[in-house]
Amino acid sequence: MRTGSVYYYQAFPYSSDSVYNCNPVNRSAPVTTQATFTLRDLPIGSSIRIPTTNVLPNPFELSCFTILKHGYPDERFDRTLLFGGAMREYGVWNASGINAYANSTVDKWLNEFYFTCVLDESVQPLVEEVPIPYTPGNGDTTVSTLNRKVFLLSGTEAGYVNSYINIEGIALLNFD
């Protein structure tokens, strides 16, 4: 936690009859402690919440992320890969019908809308662009890299093995 940062939490009221109220109370509070930590201090599989805006329905669910890998895309990088599973409900692969990831509908949605409109402004400067392994698609089967801040996992990273899918990166433990 960083001093001066605002962290969000959810409280479930507990009645005098020892019954939890199923309607959570969403709150935020500035941190005043001097303790600090980095994402690398947390084990893979940990769940964290990152501030988001209220642009989309269920902003609290959209703020839930799981730590998938430290040193992404490989150990030369001091970056931690976070997985936001709630995003699965938004967007389509490519409205143009072309099987190419770069500048596809979902790629644009993630980097132009989600990053700039859904992630809180206090978080955006902390997200760094990384080279992700990818296959251009639309007939080009060469494995290459593409620099992105927000992206879909490759089939390999998600644990898919198929003769039609190039090996892009390594399988992540959470998807084995």
Sequence and secondary structure as in RCSB ss.txt:
>XXXX:A:sequence
MRTGSVYYYQAFPYSSDSVYNCNPVNRSAPVTTQATFTLRDLPIGSSIRIPTTNVLPNPFELSCFTILKHGYPDE
RFDRTLLFGGAMREYGVWNASGINAYANSTVDKWLNEFYFTCVLDESVQPLVEEVPIPYTPGNGDTTVSTLNRKV
FLLSGTEAGYVNSYINIEGIALLNFD
>XXXX:A:secstr
  TT EEEEEE  B TTS B SS EEEEEE        GGGS TT EEE  B SSSS HHHHTEEEEEEESSSST
TS  EEEE GGGGGS  S TT     TT HHHHIIIIIIIIIIB TTTGGG   EEEEE  BTTB   EEEEESS
    TTTTT   TTS   S   GGG 
